[in-house]
Amino acid sequence: MCNFAAMKRIIVAPDKFRGTLTAVEAADVMCGALLSAGYRAEAFPMADGGEGTAECVARLRGMRPVVFEAFNSVSEPIGGGVTVWHDPVSGVAAVDTSSVLSLQLLSGEPRVMDASSWSFGRLLRDVVLRLKPATLYIGVGGTSTGDGGAGMFQALGARLTDCNGVEIRETVTPRMLSRIEAIDRGMMIPLPPVVVLSDVDVPLVDEAGKPSSLSFAPQKGATEADVADLGEGLRHWARVAGLGESRFAGAGGGLGGALMSLPGSRGALGAEWIIRESRLWDNAPGMIITGEGSVDGQTAMGKIAGILAAEGLRRGIPVIAVGGRVGSDAPFNLFTAVYATTDYPGATPAARLRSAVEAIVRDGRVAG
């Protein structure tokens, strides 16, 4: 018989495994494997500002789901609508940009130069009019867009005009950013105070080779020429819209910068906020097992696993990462060990994840 009371606390704190397992599902699988091996673990499903962030906020703030009709970044309807989280008592609401703008919602290949954040602005408009939230938490990340929030502003009622003072009525995409010469926010639907929970800590645009919103453009379908055009367009748009500088300006293809320019907004790195509010470091855990879809160079750029690992090093607590895949550029020095589910048998992502956790146990890495 295992003496659970004598065991050190094992915290299981994964992010989502994009396209295969939600953070909640991953935590359940990992905890199940540890329980079967005679260990008890506490599940703390995580999010970093991308997909699943609003649900994490909802769990921490006691919100309930509300479904809204919505469209993706190329104006295709999203079957079944999208979920926004709301507490009618406190008036707090939470939504993710990825709920309407993610790559996974596109029926064809990603094409960032033709995508727009307009649909997210439309969703925000509907949320404000229907729920009348007092505070709005927005998970900013995991988008297929790169328009710097111009489309979102447009959907909220901002008037964008060209060099002749003529209003641009077409849905704004990155190809049109350089045409915008003025913005009038006078008719915009006012948003309540916004808490921007960003998935990355990068500027809108930076020098070549330095991380910025442009770093993520190729995975959204941008060619080398597109990236150059996008950079010029975003610099121009930032000047016109007065976006200013912020740590999170590059999140969500520039949505972070647009949201941070709104009156009363405040920002935080999503992973840091979720970790802090979850209080998983309380009572000195013996070890942390985290995970995400890909452990790679971006892991150390504000992702859940990277932040947990850095804090674990500071506290002297071992942190093990499990990735759906592990890149050669992964920050191995941050972790006690890194495991890839692709190295283990299983017919499903859940089965491979379970096998990876079982390997952690077999290797004697679990705190006793």
TORMI-806752 format. One record per residue (C-alpha): residue number from 1; residue in one letter; y, z, x. Coordinates in steps of 0.1 Angstrom, whole numbers, plus 5000, padded with zeros to 4 digits. Each point is the difference from the previous one (the first is absolute). Example, Ala and Ser with C-alpha at 12.3 -4.5 7.8 and 13.67 -1.06 7.14 Angstrom:
residues 2
- 1,A,4955,5078,5123
- 2,S,5034,4993,5014
//
This chain:
residues 368
- 1,M,5000,5000,5000
- 2,C,5034,4990,5014
- 3,N,5026,5027,5004
- 4,F,5030,4981,4986
- 5,A,5023,5030,5004
- 6,A,4994,5000,5038
- 7,M,5008,4964,5005
- 8,K,5033,4986,5011
- 9,R,5020,4980,4975
- 10,I,4993,4963,5002
- 11,I,5027,4980,4984
- 12,V,4992,4964,4989
- 13,A,5033,4982,4997
- 14,P,4996,4962,4998
- 15,D,5025,4973,4989
- 16,K,4987,4971,4979
- 17,F,4976,4975,5015
- 18,R,5020,4971,4987
- 19,G,4981,4977,4977
- 20,T,4969,5021,5000
- 21,L,5005,5037,4993
- 22,T,5029,5020,4988
- 23,A,5009,5032,5019
- 24,V,4984,5021,4973
- 25,E,4968,4979,5001
- 26,A,4999,5002,5038
- 27,A,5005,5038,5000
- 28,D,4972,5004,4975
- 29,V,4976,4980,5021
- 30,M,5009,5018,5032
- 31,C,4998,5034,4985
- 32,G,4966,4991,4984
- 33,A,4986,4990,5034
- 34,L,5011,5033,5016
- 35,L,4987,5021,4971
- 36,S,4966,4983,5003
- 37,A,5000,5009,5036
- 38,G,5006,5037,4992
- 39,Y,5038,5001,5005
- 40,R,5027,5007,4976
- 41,A,5032,4979,5001
- 42,E,5032,5000,4980
- 43,A,5013,4966,4987
- 44,F,5037,4991,5005
- 45,P,5003,4964,4990
- 46,M,5031,4986,5018
- 47,A,5025,4971,4998
- 48,D,5026,4987,5024
- 49,G,5026,4984,4977
- 50,G,4978,4970,4992
- 51,E,4974,4997,4972
- 52,G,4990,5033,4985
- 53,T,5032,5019,5010
- 54,A,5013,5004,4964
- 55,E,4966,5014,4989
- 56,C,5001,5025,5028
- 57,V,5035,5011,4990
- 58,A,4987,5002,4964
- 59,R,4972,5023,5010
- 60,L,5024,5023,5019
- 61,R,5026,4999,4972
- 62,G,4978,5001,4969
- 63,M,5009,4966,4986
- 64,R,4981,4978,4975
- 65,P,4995,4962,5001
- 66,V,5021,4976,4979
- 67,V,4991,4963,5000
- 68,F,5027,4973,5002
- 69,E,4997,4962,4997
- 70,A,5008,4984,5033
- 71,F,5000,4969,5022
- 72,N,4991,4994,5037
- 73,S,5023,4988,5027
- 74,V,4996,4964,4989
- 75,S,5006,5007,4963
- 76,E,4963,4999,4989
- 77,P,4992,5026,4973
- 78,I,4979,5029,5011
- 79,G,4970,5004,4977
- 80,G,4998,5035,4985
- 81,G,5035,5009,5012
- 82,V,5008,5026,5027
- 83,T,5001,5038,5001
- 84,V,5031,5021,5004
- 85,W,4997,5037,5001
- 86,H,5023,5023,4980
- 87,D,5005,5037,4991
- 88,P,5021,5001,4968
- 89,V,5008,5037,5006
- 90,S,5015,4998,5035
- 91,G,5011,4963,4995
- 92,V,4984,4990,5033
- 93,A,4984,4966,5003
- 94,A,4981,4982,5028
- 95,V,4992,4964,5006
- 96,D,4988,4978,5030
- 97,T,5016,4968,5010
- 98,S,4964,4988,5007
- 99,S,4991,5004,4963
- 100,V,5017,4967,4993
- 101,L,5007,4985,5035
- 102,S,4967,5004,5019
- 103,L,4982,4971,5017
- 104,Q,4969,5008,4980
- 105,L,5018,4991,4967
- 106,L,5006,4964,5011
- 107,S,4977,4973,4986
- 108,G,5005,4977,5030
- 109,E,5009,5003,5036
- 110,P,5029,5023,5009
- 111,R,5033,4982,5004
- 112,V,5027,5025,5008
- 113,M,5028,4974,5001
- 114,D,4994,4992,4963
- 115,A,4994,5036,4989
- 116,S,5026,5023,4985
- 117,S,5005,5037,4993
- 118,W,5015,4990,4966
- 119,S,4969,5011,4982
- 120,F,5003,5035,5015
- 121,G,5036,5002,4989
- 122,R,4989,4990,4965
- 123,L,4974,5028,5000
- 124,L,5027,5025,5011
- 125,R,5023,4988,4972
- 126,D,4972,5006,4974
- 127,V,4991,5034,5015
- 128,V,5036,5012,4999
- 129,L,5006,4987,4964
- 130,R,4967,5013,4986
- 131,L,4994,5033,5019
- 132,K,5036,5009,5011
- 133,P,4988,5019,5031
- 134,A,5021,5026,5017
- 135,T,4985,4993,5034
- 136,L,4980,4970,5011
- 137,Y,4975,5001,5029
- 138,I,4993,4965,5013
- 139,G,4972,4992,5024
- 140,V,5013,4972,5021
- 141,G,4975,4979,5019
- 142,G,4971,4976,4997
- 143,T,5020,4971,4986
- 144,S,4997,4962,5001
- 145,T,5038,4997,5001
- 146,G,5028,4997,5026
- 147,D,5032,4995,4981
- 148,G,5017,5033,5010
- 149,G,5001,5011,4964
- 150,A,5023,4972,4989
- 151,G,4977,4991,4971
- 152,M,4997,5036,4989
- 153,F,5038,5003,4999
- 154,Q,5002,4968,4981
- 155,A,4975,5012,4973
- 156,L,5019,5033,4997
- 157,G,5032,4980,4991
- 158,A,5018,4994,5033
- 159,R,5020,4968,5000
- 160,L,4992,4979,5032
- 161,T,5024,4972,5007
- 162,D,5002,4971,5025
- 163,C,5029,4988,5022
- 164,N,5016,4984,4970
- 165,G,4999,5031,4979
- 166,V,4972,4986,4978
- 167,E,4974,5024,4988
- 168,I,4965,4994,5014
- 169,R,4978,5001,4969
- 170,E,4967,4989,5015
- 171,T,4977,5028,5009
- 172,V,5010,5009,5036
- 173,T,4975,4994,5028
- 174,P,5004,5002,5038
- 175,R,5008,4963,5001
- 176,M,5032,5008,4981
- 177,L,5013,5030,5019
- 178,S,5024,4980,5021
- 179,R,5016,4985,4969
- 180,I,5011,5034,4987
- 181,E,5037,5007,5009
- 182,A,5008,5029,4977
- 183,I,4983,5026,4978
- 184,D,5015,5017,4971
- 185,R,4981,5032,4990
- 186,G,5023,5009,4972
- 187,M,4976,4989,4973
- 188,M,4968,5014,5016
- 189,I,4979,5024,4980
- 190,P,5006,5034,5018
- 191,L,4969,5016,5014
- 192,P,4996,5038,5001
- 193,P,4998,5016,5034
- 194,V,4973,4982,5019
- 195,V,4976,5015,5026
- 196,V,4989,4971,5022
- 197,L,4965,5007,5015
- 198,S,4996,4974,5027
- 199,D,4968,4988,5016
- 200,V,5017,4991,5033
- 201,D,5028,5012,5021
- 202,V,5016,4966,5011
- 203,P,5034,4983,4996
- 204,L,5006,4969,4979
- 205,V,5003,4977,5030
- 206,D,5000,5007,5037
- 207,E,4997,4982,5033
- 208,A,4971,4977,5006
- 209,G,4968,5020,5007
- 210,K,5013,5032,4985
- 211,P,4985,5013,4967
- 212,S,5020,4992,4969
- 213,S,4993,4985,4965
- 214,L,4994,4967,5018
- 215,S,4969,5015,5017
- 216,F,4982,4999,4967
- 217,A,5012,4965,4989
- 218,P,4971,4981,5015
- 219,Q,4974,5019,4980
- 220,K,5021,4990,4969
- 221,G,4996,4963,5008
- 222,A,5030,4994,5022
- 223,T,4998,4974,5028
- 224,E,5018,5004,5033
- 225,A,5029,4979,4986
- 226,D,5000,5021,4968
- 227,V,5004,5032,5020
- 228,A,5031,4986,5018
- 229,D,5015,4989,4967
- 230,L,4991,5033,4984
- 231,G,5017,5019,5027
- 232,E,5033,4980,4997
- 233,G,4999,5003,4962
- 234,L,4994,5038,5000
- 235,R,5028,5006,5026
- 236,H,5024,4980,4977
- 237,W,4988,5018,4969
- 238,A,5003,5035,5016
- 239,R,5037,4992,5009
- 240,V,5008,4987,4965
- 241,A,4983,5028,4981
- 242,G,5012,5027,5024
- 243,L,4964,5014,5005
- 244,G,5009,5018,5032
- 245,E,4974,5015,5023
- 246,S,4972,5024,4990
- 247,R,4967,5010,5015
- 248,F,4982,4983,4971
- 249,A,5021,4968,4996
- 250,G,4970,4978,5009
- 251,A,4975,5015,4976
- 252,G,4988,4978,4972
- 253,G,5016,4968,5015
- 254,G,5034,5017,4999
- 255,L,4996,5018,4967
- 256,G,5004,5033,5019
- 257,G,5035,4991,5012
- 258,A,5011,4988,4965
- 259,L,4988,5031,4983
- 260,M,5015,5023,5027
- 261,S,5034,4983,4994
- 262,L,5000,5014,4964
- 263,P,5022,5030,4992
- 264,G,4980,5033,5001
- 265,S,4970,4985,5018
- 266,R,4981,5018,5027
- 267,G,4971,4990,5021
- 268,A,4969,5013,5018
- 269,L,4971,4986,5018
- 270,G,4974,4999,4972
- 271,A,4972,5013,5021
- 272,E,5020,5029,5013
- 273,W,5012,5009,4964
- 274,I,4965,4999,4985
- 275,I,4985,5020,5028
- 276,R,5027,5026,4998
- 277,E,4999,5003,4962
- 278,S,4962,5002,5000
- 279,R,5001,5030,5024
- 280,L,4967,4990,5016
- 281,W,5010,5017,5033
- 282,D,5001,5034,4982
- 283,N,4974,5026,5010
- 284,A,4991,4983,5034
- 285,P,4974,4973,4993
- 286,G,4973,4997,5026
- 287,M,5001,4962,5000
- 288,I,5014,4970,4982
- 289,I,4980,4968,4991
- 290,T,5024,4972,4989
- 291,G,4995,4963,4994
- 292,E,5016,4968,4990
- 293,G,4991,4963,4995
- 294,S,5011,4991,5035
- 295,V,5005,5023,5030
- 296,D,5022,4978,5023
- 297,G,5034,4998,5017
- 298,Q,5018,5007,4967
- 299,T,4982,5033,4996
- 300,A,5025,5017,5023
- 301,M,5030,4985,4981
- 302,G,5001,5026,4973
- 303,K,4966,4996,4985
- 304,I,4981,5030,4986
- 305,A,4973,5000,5027
- 306,G,5025,4998,5029
- 307,I,5022,5028,4987
- 308,L,4970,5023,4994
- 309,A,4987,4992,5035
- 310,A,5033,5007,5017
- 311,E,5004,5033,4981
- 312,G,4964,5009,5008
- 313,L,5007,4996,5037
- 314,R,5030,5022,4997
- 315,R,4981,5027,4982
- 316,G,4968,4997,5021
- 317,I,4979,4989,4969
- 318,P,4976,4971,5004
- 319,V,5007,4969,4979
- 320,I,4973,4973,4995
- 321,A,5009,4966,4985
- 322,V,4977,4977,4980
- 323,G,5012,4964,4996
- 324,G,4987,4972,4978
- 325,R,5007,4981,5033
- 326,V,5013,5012,5033
- 327,G,5022,4978,5021
- 328,S,5001,4998,5037
- 329,D,5036,5012,4999
- 330,A,4992,5031,4981
- 331,P,5016,5032,5014
- 332,F,4967,5015,5012
- 333,N,5018,5026,5021
- 334,L,5013,5018,4968
- 335,F,4965,5006,4986
- 336,T,4971,5022,5009
- 337,A,4978,4970,4990
- 338,V,5003,4968,4980
- 339,Y,4972,4984,4980
- 340,A,4999,4966,4983
- 341,T,4980,4996,4968
- 342,T,4990,4965,5010
- 343,D,4978,5016,5027
- 344,Y,4978,5017,4974
- 345,P,4975,4988,4973
- 346,G,5008,4998,4963
- 347,A,5001,4974,4973
- 348,T,5034,5011,4988
- 349,P,5032,5013,5016
- 350,A,4992,5035,4986
- 351,A,4965,4999,5015
- 352,R,5014,4990,5034
- 353,L,5026,5027,4998
- 354,R,4974,5026,4992
- 355,S,4979,4988,5030
- 356,A,5029,5003,5023
- 357,V,5006,5036,4990
- 358,E,4963,5007,5004
- 359,A,5004,4987,5035
- 360,I,5028,5024,5007
- 361,V,4977,5028,4990
- 362,R,4971,4987,5021
- 363,D,5023,4998,5030
- 364,G,5007,5037,4997
- 365,R,5037,4995,4994
- 366,V,5004,5020,4968
- 367,A,5015,5035,5003
- 368,G,4974,5027,4993
//
